Amino acid sequence: MPDFIYNNKVYYNPVEFAMDRIGGTWKMPILWRLKEKVFRFGELKKDIPHITDKMLTSQLRQLEEEGFINRKVYPVVPPKVEYSITEKGKTAIPIIEMIRNYGLELMELEGIKHKMK
């Protein structure tokens, strides 16, 4: 039996709900980068290896819709758009940091070397 329904989707536990908001391959890396500074689309694209334009656009939209990031459009030509983290987004940073540290510990246990970023 489901615990609750939100936006017409059934959830069975709070972990599932949270992961639906910030989970996946790209949302946490995006939030992690925005914790330090404001980024433009092209800057994020360069800083996140292997993400496609389509996927970055999709993930930014979802994070904005959920209230984790702000999108500021400047009325200039060519268009200038900046992305920044919101207070709600900042609440996810300690969780992301814990997951990151856990990942580093697991990598060390498996003997995997990784360039830190």
Z-matrix of the N, CA and C atoms (Angstrom, degrees):
N
C 1 1.457
C 2 1.532 1 108.80
N 3 1.331 2 117.52 1 134.57
C 4 1.465 3 120.24 2 -177.89
C 5 1.524 4 112.14 3 -69.80
N 6 1.328 5 114.75 4 150.69
C 7 1.457 6 120.32 5 175.97
C 8 1.521 7 111.03 6 -77.83
N 9 1.358 8 116.83 7 -41.84
C 10 1.462 9 119.66 8 -177.60
C 11 1.525 10 110.81 9 -163.98
N 12 1.318 11 114.21 10 165.66
C 13 1.463 12 122.09 11 177.22
C 14 1.522 13 107.27 12 -121.11
N 15 1.328 14 116.04 13 134.00
C 16 1.464 15 121.79 14 177.80
C 17 1.523 16 107.71 15 -137.86
N 18 1.320 17 116.85 16 128.39
C 19 1.471 18 121.67 17 -177.87
C 20 1.528 19 111.75 18 49.87
N 21 1.317 20 115.87 19 45.17
C 22 1.475 21 123.21 20 177.89
C 23 1.522 22 114.27 21 64.32
N 24 1.323 23 117.79 22 17.27
C 25 1.463 24 120.92 23 176.47
C 26 1.527 25 108.59 24 -116.74
N 27 1.313 26 115.46 25 136.95
C 28 1.462 27 121.70 26 -179.73
C 29 1.526 28 109.07 27 -87.05
N 30 1.330 29 115.85 28 132.04
C 31 1.463 30 122.12 29 176.99
C 32 1.524 31 109.00 30 -121.01
N 33 1.333 32 115.16 31 143.35
C 34 1.458 33 120.44 32 -178.08
C 35 1.521 34 113.26 33 -106.48
N 36 1.329 35 116.80 34 -13.45
C 37 1.464 36 119.49 35 177.54
C 38 1.528 37 110.00 36 -163.23
N 39 1.332 38 117.51 37 161.94
C 40 1.456 39 120.95 38 -177.65
C 41 1.527 40 114.06 39 -67.48
N 42 1.334 41 117.68 40 -26.89
C 43 1.470 42 120.01 41 177.65
C 44 1.525 43 109.32 42 -65.22
N 45 1.316 44 116.42 43 -45.49
C 46 1.470 45 121.26 44 177.25
C 47 1.528 46 110.40 45 -58.30
N 48 1.325 47 116.70 46 -43.20
C 49 1.465 48 121.51 47 179.26
C 50 1.527 49 110.99 48 -61.95
N 51 1.332 50 116.92 49 -47.44
C 52 1.471 51 121.02 50 -179.82
C 53 1.525 52 111.22 51 -63.88
N 54 1.323 53 117.02 52 -43.78
C 55 1.464 54 120.20 53 -179.16
C 56 1.523 55 111.56 54 -66.14
N 57 1.308 56 117.52 55 -29.31
C 58 1.458 57 120.82 56 175.70
C 59 1.530 58 110.61 57 -67.20
N 60 1.310 59 116.63 58 -28.44
C 61 1.464 60 121.15 59 179.66
C 62 1.530 61 111.67 60 -81.47
N 63 1.351 62 117.63 61 -46.71
C 64 1.476 63 120.00 62 -172.37
C 65 1.520 64 113.97 63 -122.89
N 66 1.325 65 117.87 64 2.94
C 67 1.459 66 120.88 65 -177.80
C 68 1.517 67 112.99 66 -80.04
N 69 1.303 68 114.94 67 -176.33
C 70 1.455 69 120.89 68 -178.17
C 71 1.514 70 110.55 69 99.20
N 72 1.298 71 115.69 70 -179.44
C 73 1.462 72 121.01 71 -175.21
C 74 1.520 73 113.11 72 -73.67
N 75 1.335 74 118.49 73 -32.95
C 76 1.462 75 120.07 74 -165.85
C 77 1.525 76 116.76 75 -113.79
N 78 1.317 77 120.04 76 -23.57
C 79 1.468 78 120.12 77 -174.02
C 80 1.522 79 112.79 78 -63.24
N 81 1.316 80 117.57 79 -45.30
C 82 1.468 81 119.49 80 -179.90
C 83 1.527 82 111.99 81 -65.86
N 84 1.330 83 119.63 82 -42.98
C 85 1.470 84 118.49 83 175.72
C 86 1.534 85 113.05 84 -60.86
N 87 1.327 86 117.29 85 -34.60
C 88 1.467 87 120.31 86 177.24
C 89 1.524 88 109.57 87 -66.02
N 90 1.323 89 117.22 88 -50.41
C 91 1.469 90 120.57 89 179.50
C 92 1.527 91 111.01 90 -60.67
N 93 1.329 92 116.98 91 -40.06
C 94 1.465 93 121.69 92 -179.54
C 95 1.527 94 110.65 93 -58.15
N 96 1.327 95 116.90 94 -42.27
C 97 1.464 96 120.31 95 -179.78
C 98 1.524 97 111.48 96 -71.70
N 99 1.324 98 117.01 97 -38.80
C 100 1.464 99 120.28 98 -177.36
C 101 1.527 100 112.89 99 -72.40
N 102 1.323 101 117.44 100 -11.48
C 103 1.474 102 119.49 101 -179.77
C 104 1.522 103 111.64 102 -65.21
N 105 1.313 104 117.33 103 -26.60
C 106 1.465 105 122.04 104 -175.38
C 107 1.518 106 114.22 105 -96.82
N 108 1.344 107 116.58 106 -33.53
C 109 1.465 108 118.01 107 -175.38
C 110 1.518 109 111.11 108 -160.33
N 111 1.320 110 114.45 109 170.39
C 112 1.461 111 122.78 110 175.80
C 113 1.529 112 107.90 111 -81.81
N 114 1.324 113 116.12 112 139.05
C 115 1.462 114 121.58 113 179.55
C 116 1.519 115 110.39 114 -124.02
N 117 1.318 116 115.43 115 149.49
C 118 1.455 117 121.71 116 165.75
C 119 1.528 118 106.96 117 -93.28
N 120 1.332 119 116.23 118 164.98
C 121 1.462 120 121.32 119 -176.50
C 122 1.525 121 111.47 120 -54.41
N 123 1.321 122 116.74 121 -50.95
C 124 1.465 123 121.02 122 -177.22
C 125 1.517 124 112.92 123 -61.90
N 126 1.331 125 116.43 124 -34.67
C 127 1.468 126 120.50 125 178.60
C 128 1.530 127 110.51 126 -67.45
N 129 1.335 128 116.04 127 -43.22
C 130 1.469 129 119.58 128 177.11
C 131 1.521 130 110.39 129 -62.46
N 132 1.319 131 116.06 130 -43.13
C 133 1.469 132 121.15 131 -179.24
C 134 1.523 133 110.64 132 -58.66
N 135 1.331 134 116.63 133 -43.03
C 136 1.471 135 120.63 134 179.42
C 137 1.523 136 111.66 135 -68.52
N 138 1.330 137 116.30 136 -34.24
C 139 1.463 138 120.96 137 -174.11
C 140 1.530 139 113.41 138 -82.52
N 141 1.333 140 116.92 139 -17.33
C 142 1.468 141 120.74 140 -179.40
C 143 1.523 142 107.94 141 -113.35
N 144 1.320 143 117.23 142 99.06
C 145 1.465 144 120.51 143 -176.84
C 146 1.532 145 112.30 144 -60.66
N 147 1.307 146 115.54 145 141.53
C 148 1.468 147 124.31 146 170.54
C 149 1.523 148 115.67 147 75.99
N 150 1.332 149 119.83 148 -1.31
C 151 1.464 150 119.44 149 177.69
C 152 1.527 151 108.48 150 -81.91
N 153 1.322 152 116.53 151 138.15
C 154 1.462 153 120.61 152 178.96
C 155 1.528 154 109.89 153 -86.46
N 156 1.319 155 116.54 154 161.36
C 157 1.467 156 120.98 155 176.61
C 158 1.529 157 110.68 156 -57.03
N 159 1.324 158 115.52 157 -44.71
C 160 1.464 159 120.85 158 -178.22
C 161 1.530 160 111.13 159 -61.80
N 162 1.324 161 116.96 160 -44.82
C 163 1.463 162 120.84 161 -178.81
C 164 1.527 163 110.93 162 -68.67
N 165 1.334 164 117.21 163 -42.15
C 166 1.466 165 119.93 164 178.71
C 167 1.522 166 109.98 165 -61.41
N 168 1.320 167 117.15 166 -44.61
C 169 1.467 168 121.17 167 178.14
C 170 1.523 169 110.60 168 -59.06
N 171 1.320 170 116.80 169 -46.46
C 172 1.458 171 122.13 170 -179.40
C 173 1.530 172 111.58 171 -61.64
N 174 1.321 173 116.91 172 -46.62
C 175 1.465 174 121.15 173 -177.64
C 176 1.528 175 111.31 174 -67.58
N 177 1.331 176 116.79 175 -39.90
C 178 1.466 177 120.15 176 177.24
C 179 1.526 178 110.36 177 -62.72
N 180 1.316 179 116.93 178 -42.58
C 181 1.471 180 120.91 179 178.19
C 182 1.523 181 111.11 180 -60.20
N 183 1.333 182 115.93 181 -46.58
C 184 1.465 183 119.74 182 -179.04
C 185 1.525 184 111.27 183 -63.51
N 186 1.321 185 116.89 184 -43.61
C 187 1.466 186 120.21 185 179.05
C 188 1.529 187 111.19 186 -64.27
N 189 1.329 188 116.32 187 -36.90
C 190 1.467 189 120.01 188 177.24
C 191 1.531 190 110.50 189 -67.47
N 192 1.328 191 117.24 190 -45.95
C 193 1.468 192 121.23 191 178.91
C 194 1.523 193 112.07 192 -59.25
N 195 1.319 194 116.94 193 -34.97
C 196 1.468 195 121.85 194 -179.94
C 197 1.529 196 112.50 195 -81.74
N 198 1.338 197 116.98 196 -7.50
C 199 1.463 198 120.59 197 178.23
C 200 1.515 199 114.81 198 84.63
N 201 1.338 200 117.87 199 16.04
C 202 1.463 201 121.22 200 179.78
C 203 1.528 202 112.52 201 -86.10
N 204 1.334 203 116.78 202 -24.59
C 205 1.465 204 120.41 203 178.39
C 206 1.525 205 109.95 204 -136.24
N 207 1.330 206 114.76 205 159.06
C 208 1.460 207 122.63 206 172.48
C 209 1.514 208 109.03 207 -105.85
N 210 1.308 209 115.82 208 146.30
C 211 1.466 210 122.71 209 174.75
C 212 1.519 211 106.35 210 -120.69
N 213 1.331 212 116.49 211 116.87
C 214 1.466 213 120.99 212 -179.00
C 215 1.522 214 108.80 213 -112.52
N 216 1.332 215 115.40 214 121.74
C 217 1.459 216 121.76 215 179.69
C 218 1.521 217 108.25 216 -103.87
N 219 1.328 218 116.12 217 126.83
C 220 1.455 219 121.63 218 177.40
C 221 1.527 220 108.98 219 -95.55
N 222 1.331 221 117.58 220 136.33
C 223 1.468 222 120.87 221 -178.47
C 224 1.530 223 111.88 222 -80.23
N 225 1.315 224 115.86 223 68.33
C 226 1.463 225 121.34 224 179.98
C 227 1.526 226 109.05 225 -130.84
N 228 1.334 227 114.46 226 164.01
C 229 1.464 228 120.62 227 175.27
C 230 1.512 229 107.27 228 -118.62
N 231 1.335 230 119.78 229 125.22
C 232 1.466 231 126.44 230 -3.76
C 233 1.524 232 111.22 231 -69.31
N 234 1.324 233 116.72 232 161.14
C 235 1.466 234 120.21 233 -177.21
C 236 1.529 235 112.10 234 -58.35
N 237 1.323 236 114.73 235 142.58
C 238 1.466 237 120.87 236 177.15
C 239 1.529 238 107.51 237 -124.17
N 240 1.323 239 115.83 238 124.61
C 241 1.468 240 121.69 239 179.71
C 242 1.519 241 107.90 240 -128.01
N 243 1.336 242 115.74 241 132.79
C 244 1.466 243 121.00 242 178.01
C 245 1.524 244 109.98 243 -121.67
N 246 1.319 245 114.65 244 146.29
C 247 1.463 246 121.86 245 179.14
C 248 1.522 247 108.93 246 -117.40
N 249 1.335 248 115.14 247 135.47
C 250 1.464 249 120.51 248 178.36
C 251 1.524 250 108.84 249 -139.85
N 252 1.311 251 115.12 250 159.29
C 253 1.465 252 120.57 251 -179.05
C 254 1.529 253 109.32 252 -84.34
N 255 1.318 254 116.58 253 145.20
C 256 1.464 255 122.05 254 177.38
C 257 1.533 256 109.37 255 -95.19
N 258 1.318 257 115.46 256 174.77
C 259 1.469 258 119.48 257 175.16
C 260 1.531 259 110.06 258 -60.72
N 261 1.316 260 116.87 259 -40.18
C 262 1.466 261 120.33 260 177.07
C 263 1.525 262 110.11 261 -61.91
N 264 1.321 263 116.89 262 -42.24
C 265 1.463 264 121.04 263 178.38
C 266 1.515 265 112.02 264 -62.31
N 267 1.328 266 116.15 265 -37.53
C 268 1.468 267 120.34 266 179.99
C 269 1.525 268 111.90 267 -63.68
N 270 1.337 269 116.89 268 -27.10
C 271 1.472 270 118.70 269 179.27
C 272 1.527 271 111.62 270 -67.70
N 273 1.333 272 117.41 271 -20.24
C 274 1.469 273 120.89 272 179.22
C 275 1.527 274 112.48 273 -83.07
N 276 1.322 275 117.88 274 -18.12
C 277 1.469 276 121.32 275 -173.91
C 278 1.528 277 112.79 276 -60.09
N 279 1.344 278 120.42 277 -46.33
C 280 1.473 279 118.52 278 178.33
C 281 1.531 280 112.81 279 -60.27
N 282 1.321 281 117.15 280 -34.75
C 283 1.467 282 120.76 281 178.29
C 284 1.524 283 109.99 282 -67.53
N 285 1.334 284 115.66 283 -44.77
C 286 1.467 285 120.42 284 179.17
C 287 1.526 286 109.85 285 -62.18
N 288 1.325 287 116.55 286 -40.67
C 289 1.465 288 120.17 287 179.13
C 290 1.529 289 111.10 288 -63.16
N 291 1.326 290 116.74 289 -40.34
C 292 1.468 291 120.05 290 178.14
C 293 1.532 292 110.92 291 -64.85
N 294 1.323 293 116.99 292 -42.18
C 295 1.471 294 120.72 293 178.06
C 296 1.520 295 109.80 294 -64.41
N 297 1.334 296 116.51 295 -41.78
C 298 1.468 297 121.58 296 178.67
C 299 1.532 298 110.43 297 -60.25
N 300 1.323 299 116.37 298 -47.95
C 301 1.466 300 120.40 299 -179.90
C 302 1.529 301 111.48 300 -63.65
N 303 1.317 302 116.61 301 -39.03
C 304 1.461 303 120.59 302 176.85
C 305 1.528 304 110.15 303 -63.24
N 306 1.321 305 116.32 304 -42.43
C 307 1.463 306 120.55 305 176.90
C 308 1.516 307 111.79 306 -60.51
N 309 1.337 308 117.20 307 -41.91
C 310 1.466 309 121.09 308 178.10
C 311 1.529 310 111.01 309 -63.60
N 312 1.337 311 116.71 310 -40.47
C 313 1.471 312 120.42 311 177.27
C 314 1.530 313 111.03 312 -62.58
N 315 1.324 314 116.42 313 -45.02
C 316 1.468 315 120.08 314 178.79
C 317 1.521 316 111.05 315 -62.39
N 318 1.331 317 116.38 316 -41.20
C 319 1.464 318 120.44 317 179.02
C 320 1.524 319 110.53 318 -61.86
N 321 1.333 320 115.88 319 -41.99
C 322 1.465 321 119.99 320 179.03
C 323 1.530 322 110.51 321 -63.15
N 324 1.325 323 116.58 322 -43.71
C 325 1.466 324 120.40 323 178.19
C 326 1.526 325 112.16 324 -59.70
N 327 1.320 326 116.26 325 -33.01
C 328 1.467 327 121.44 326 -179.55
C 329 1.525 328 112.55 327 -89.76
N 330 1.340 329 116.73 328 -1.02
C 331 1.458 330 120.50 329 179.62
C 332 1.519 331 113.70 330 74.23
N 333 1.321 332 116.71 331 25.65
C 334 1.465 333 121.20 332 -179.45
C 335 1.521 334 109.24 333 -91.74
N 336 1.321 335 115.75 334 127.42
C 337 1.466 336 120.68 335 176.63
C 338 1.522 337 107.81 336 -97.18
N 339 1.335 338 115.75 337 140.69
C 340 1.459 339 120.23 338 -176.97
C 341 1.517 340 109.62 339 -143.48
N 342 1.307 341 115.47 340 138.90
C 343 1.469 342 120.87 341 175.12
C 344 1.529 343 107.79 342 -72.35
N 345 1.315 344 117.29 343 122.38
C 346 1.466 345 121.74 344 -178.27
C 347 1.518 346 110.55 345 -71.97
N 348 1.348 347 114.80 346 138.39
C 349 1.463 348 120.40 347 173.84
C 350 1.490 349 108.86 348 -146.36
